[in-house]
Amino acid sequence: MNKRIVVLLILLVCIWGVAIYFLFFYGKGAKSPVAQTPQQILPLRRKLSVDDIKKISNAFSTNIEKVDLFEPYALNFDREKLNMNMLSSIEPLSDYKFSGYIKGETDRFILLSDGARTYTKSPDDVLDNRYLILHVTSFAVAVLDLQTGNLYTIR
């Protein structure tokens, strides 16, 4: 073989070696500066049996009463759990201000003021034919708006 062919073969092997190095090994150990997008991993799903579905539905089942839209609805809440924090978190009714509560042996009165005058109302009264008095404490009155169904406080 000629020297020229040997030199060309060595040069060709070197070029191929450098090309293979850059294609397969160069940059594999270094982190690339391009931000990589996170790949979404599909959740592992397992098939639920009928018994599993029944157990889950029984654990989360609620008793839903049949609601008749044409009958009055009774609003029930635990009056013992109404405390100052709960009443202060309910939106206040700005038309009235709570002045006090008088409880006698037979009579009970709520003292409300609108800035100029002070009213005495019974806890069973409806204010302005709109606000039903639900609960009276020493610092506020909880009322229900009969037109909208919202709860308000008079403080």
N, C-alpha and C positions, 0 to 999 in steps of 0.2 A: 504494500500500500504506500501510497504516496504521502508525503508529509502534509501536503495541502489537505487531503481528505481527512487525515487524522485530526488536524487542527479544526477543520469544519465540524467533524463529529463531536469533538470535545466542546466546541462552542455551542453546537446544537443541544447537547445534553445539559450544558450549563443554563441555557435559555429556558429549556423545558423544566429544569429543576427550579429555577426562580419563578416561573409561571405557576407551577404546581404549589410551591410554597405560598405565593400570594393568594392563590385561589382557595386553598384548604386550611392553611395554618395562620396566616397573618391576620391580626385583629381579633382572634378568638379569645385570648386571655384579657384583652383590654376592654373596658366598658365604652360603649359608643356614646357620644355626646347627644345623640338624637333621643328625645323622650319617647319611651316605649309606651304604647297604649295598653292598658290592662285588658287581659282576655277574660271574657265572661266564662265562668265555669257553670255548667248546667247542674242544677241540684240533683242529688241522687233521689230517685223516687222508688218507692216500693208499693206494691199493690196492696191495698187494704182489703181485708176480707169483710164479709157481711157482718160478722160478729164485731169486728173492730169498729165499723161504721155505727152499729147499734150502741156500742159502749160510748162512743164519742157523742152521739146525739142524745143519749140519756144523761150524760154528764152536763151538757150545755142546754138541755131543754128547759123551757120556761112555760109556766101555765099562762096561756093567753085566754082571757075571758072574752066571750062574745060581746062585742060592743054594739049597742044600738044607738045610732046617731040621733034618734029622736027622743031619747030619755035623758034626763039630767044626769050629770056625772058627779059623783061624790069625790071631793078632794080630801084625802086623808094624809096627814103628816104628823109626826111625833112632836108634840109641843115641848116635851122635855128636852129635846135636842136643839131647840132654838136658843142660841146663846148670842152674846154680844157680837162675836165675829161673824156669825151667819147673818144676823140682821143688818150689820154694817156693810156687808157685801151686796145686799139687795139694793136695787136702785131706789133712791129716796123720792118721795112725792113732794114736790116743791110747793103745792098749794097750801099745805097745812104745816104747822109746827107743833110737836108734842110738848105740852106744858106739864102734864102730870096725870096721875091715876088715883082716883079716890075709891076706896073699898070699905063699905060699911057693913053692918050686920045683914041688911036686906038689899041695899042699893049699891050699885057700882057705876061710876062715871069716868069717862075719859075727858081730860081737859085739852082741847085743841085750840090753837090760835092761828089766824091768818095774817097777823101783823097788827091789825087795828083792833080786832075784837077777839074775845075768848069764848069758845063754845063748850058746852057740856053735852057729851054724847054718850048714849048707852052702848055697851059693847055689842048689842044686838042690832044697832042701827046700821043703815046704809048711808054713807056720806055722799051727798050730791046725787042721789039715786044712781050711783055708779060704783062706789068703792065699798066693798063688804069688809067689815072688821073681822079678822081671823084670830088674832092673838095679841094680847097686851102684856108687855113686860114693864119693868120699872124705868126703862130708858127709851122704849120705842113701841110702835104699834105696827103689826104686819097687816096689810090690807090687800085685797084681791080686786083688781079692776074687772068688773063684770062685762065690760064691752070687749076688751082685748084678751082677758085671761092672764095678764101679767101680775106678778107679785110686786108690791111696793112696800116701803117702810115710811113711816112718819116719825122723824126724830126731832 
